[in-house]
Amino acid sequence: MFRPILSVAFVTTSLLTHSTLVADEASSGLPETKVLFEDDFEGRSTLGEGYRTGRGMEAGWSIRDGVLFGKQIRDDHGSTMRKQMKFGDLHVSFDFRFNGGSRFNFVIDDNNEESVHAGHVARASLTPKRMMISDDKFGLMNLEVREKRKTKSLPTEQQKELEDLLARTQASAAIQAKPGTWHHLELTIHGTVMTVHLDGKEVVSLDSTGFAHPTKTQFGMTVNGSSIDFDNLCVFATE
């Protein structure tokens, strides 16, 4: 069992013991709290109740031997999977394995928020070599920001303002997530601060207003390439 956080771990039956050890050894030292939700993906072949996939992306997600496998099946967008849950702050952790896929986003949404594209208010984006976190509410996914980013000839002053805004609402760091190897991630949102630990070590943190958006309604993965694997999902109380 992981600390009070959203914990997602993905492993095959043959690797379950190893994955559990990875999670235990990768503890970030965060205080233990009540487990609100957990899913080890055992005993079934489909996501089931409380989850949804993007339209036409059902075939991008499968469960085998207690592991959730995600792969991109459309050329124009990664395969999406979301767990429905209402929350404000968040403590999440999961094991993941790059198994041919190039990138995944852990996305946090409010389906009722109309100021952003597709309800996106926050995310962590990982490749095998880099992790980026983003306040999507006031940054990348804000509708006004998206329109400015699409404009090819913004006045110099507006272009500088856009670049400064994006710099304030994002943070990134180099990582080493070896393909074919299980890694453990913990993500917390407390008020305006998002922090991510990888394999027990803090990698990146950012203080940005949009993280405090009070009415988040779902979280989950967007996978690019084939495949990225997940297991042992848990959500923990933040108070």
C-alpha positions in Angstrom: 0.0 0.0 0.0 1.3 3.4 -0.9 1.1 6.6 1.0 -2.0 8.8 1.1 -1.9 9.9 -2.5 -3.4 8.9 -5.8 -1.3 5.8 -6.5 -1.2 4.2 -9.9 1.0 1.2 -10.5 1.0 -1.0 -13.5 2.7 -4.5 -13.5 2.3 -8.0 -14.9 1.7 -10.9 -12.5 5.3 -12.1 -13.0 6.5 -8.6 -12.0 4.0 -7.8 -9.2 6.4 -8.5 -6.4 9.1 -6.4 -8.1 6.7 -3.6 -8.7 5.5 -3.6 -5.1 9.1 -3.4 -3.9 9.8 -0.5 -6.3 6.8 1.4 -4.8 7.8 0.7 -1.2 11.4 1.6 -1.7 10.5 4.7 -3.6 8.5 6.3 -0.7 8.7 10.1 -0.8 8.3 10.4 2.9 4.8 12.1 2.6 2.6 11.6 5.6 0.2 8.6 5.5 -3.5 9.3 5.2 -6.7 7.5 4.5 -7.0 5.6 1.1 -9.9 7.0 -0.8 -9.7 4.8 -3.9 -7.4 2.0 -5.1 -7.3 -0.3 -8.1 -4.8 -3.0 -8.9 -6.6 -4.0 -12.1 -6.7 -7.6 -11.0 -9.5 -10.0 -12.1 -10.8 -8.3 -15.1 -10.0 -7.4 -18.7 -11.8 -4.0 -19.1 -11.6 -0.7 -17.2 -15.1 -1.0 -15.8 -17.3 1.3 -13.8 -16.0 4.8 -12.9 -13.7 5.0 -15.8 -14.1 6.3 -19.3 -12.0 6.5 -22.5 -12.0 9.0 -25.3 -14.5 8.5 -28.0 -13.3 5.8 -30.4 -10.3 5.1 -28.1 -11.7 2.0 -26.3 -9.3 -0.3 -28.2 -6.4 1.8 -26.9 -6.8 0.4 -23.3 -6.7 -3.2 -22.2 -6.0 -5.1 -18.9 -4.1 -8.3 -18.8 -2.7 -10.2 -15.8 -3.5 -7.2 -13.5 -1.8 -4.6 -15.6 -3.3 -1.7 -17.6 -1.9 -1.2 -21.0 -2.3 2.0 -23.0 -1.5 2.5 -26.7 -2.2 5.2 -29.2 -4.6 4.2 -31.9 -5.4 7.5 -33.6 -2.8 9.5 -35.6 -4.2 12.9 -34.4 -4.4 12.3 -30.6 -3.0 10.1 -27.9 -5.4 7.5 -26.2 -7.2 8.9 -23.2 -8.4 7.2 -20.1 -10.0 9.1 -17.1 -11.1 8.1 -13.6 -14.3 10.0 -12.5 -13.8 11.5 -9.1 -14.5 14.9 -7.5 -11.6 16.5 -5.6 -9.8 19.7 -4.9 -6.3 18.9 -3.6 -4.8 15.7 -4.7 -2.2 13.1 -3.7 -1.5 10.6 -6.4 1.2 7.9 -7.0 1.6 5.2 -9.6 4.1 2.8 -11.1 4.6 3.1 -14.8 6.7 1.5 -17.5 7.6 2.8 -20.9 7.2 -0.2 -23.1 7.5 1.3 -26.6 5.4 4.4 -26.0 7.0 7.8 -26.3 5.1 10.0 -23.8 2.2 10.0 -21.4 0.3 12.8 -19.7 -1.3 12.5 -16.3 -4.2 15.0 -16.8 -6.4 16.6 -14.3 -9.7 18.0 -15.5 -12.9 19.9 -14.5 -15.5 18.9 -17.1 -17.5 22.0 -16.2 -14.7 24.6 -16.6 -15.4 26.5 -19.8 -12.3 28.7 -19.8 -10.1 25.9 -20.9 -9.9 23.3 -23.7 -11.6 20.0 -22.8 -11.7 20.9 -19.1 -7.9 20.6 -18.7 -6.7 22.4 -15.5 -3.4 20.7 -14.7 -1.0 18.0 -15.9 2.3 16.2 -15.6 3.9 15.1 -18.9 6.6 12.4 -19.0 9.0 11.1 -21.6 11.8 8.7 -20.7 14.1 11.7 -20.4 12.0 14.6 -19.2 9.1 15.5 -16.9 7.1 18.7 -17.2 4.2 20.0 -15.0 1.8 22.6 -16.1 -0.9 24.9 -14.8 -3.3 24.3 -17.7 -6.0 26.6 -16.4 -4.0 29.8 -16.9 -1.4 28.3 -19.3 -1.4 25.9 -22.2 -5.0 25.0 -22.2 -6.6 28.4 -21.5 -8.7 29.2 -24.5 -7.4 32.8 -24.8 -3.8 31.5 -24.6 -4.4 28.8 -27.1 -5.7 31.4 -29.6 -2.7 33.5 -29.1 -0.4 30.5 -29.6 -2.1 29.8 -32.9 -1.6 33.4 -34.2 1.4 33.4 -36.4 2.2 37.1 -36.2 1.5 38.4 -32.7 2.9 41.9 -32.0 6.3 41.7 -30.3 5.0 42.9 -27.0 2.1 40.3 -26.9 4.5 37.5 -28.0 6.8 38.4 -25.0 3.8 38.4 -22.6 2.7 35.0 -23.9 6.2 33.5 -23.5 6.4 34.9 -20.0 3.0 33.5 -19.0 3.9 30.1 -20.3 7.2 30.2 -18.4 5.4 31.0 -15.2 2.8 28.2 -15.6 5.2 25.4 -16.4 8.3 23.7 -14.9 10.4 20.8 -16.1 13.4 18.7 -15.2 15.5 16.0 -16.7 14.7 12.4 -15.6 15.9 8.9 -16.4 12.9 6.6 -16.9 14.5 3.5 -18.4 12.2 1.8 -21.0 11.2 -1.7 -19.9 11.7 -0.8 -16.2 9.0 0.0 -13.6 9.2 3.4 -12.0 7.1 4.9 -9.2 5.6 8.4 -9.4 3.9 10.5 -6.7 2.1 13.7 -7.5 0.5 16.1 -5.0 -1.5 19.2 -5.4 -1.8 21.3 -2.2 -3.4 24.7 -2.9 -1.4 26.4 -5.6 1.5 24.0 -5.5 2.0 20.9 -7.5 5.0 18.6 -6.7 6.1 15.4 -8.3 8.4 12.7 -6.9 9.9 10.0 -9.1 11.3 6.8 -7.5 11.3 8.5 -4.1 13.0 11.7 -5.1 11.5 15.1 -5.7 11.9 16.0 -9.3 9.9 19.2 -10.0 7.6 21.6 -8.1 5.6 24.7 -9.2 3.5 27.3 -7.4 0.8 28.5 -9.8 -2.7 29.8 -9.2 -4.5 27.4 -11.5 -3.6 24.3 -9.4 -5.9 25.6 -6.7 -8.9 25.3 -9.0 -11.5 24.0 -6.5 -13.8 21.7 -8.5 -11.7 19.0 -10.3 -13.9 16.1 -11.6 -11.5 13.5 -13.1 -7.9 12.5 -13.7 -6.2 10.0 -15.9 -3.7 9.2 -18.7 -3.2 10.2 -22.2 -0.7 7.8 -23.9 1.3 8.5 -27.1 2.9 5.6 -28.9 2.6 1.9 -27.9 2.7 0.9 -25.2 2.9 2.4 -21.7 1.9 0.2 -18.8 0.3 1.1 -15.4 -0.9 -0.6 -12.2 -2.0 -0.3 -8.6 -3.9 3.0 -8.7 -4.6 4.6 -5.3 -6.0 7.9 -4.2 -5.4 9.2 -0.7 -7.0 11.8 1.5 -5.1 15.1 1.5 -6.2 16.2 5.0 
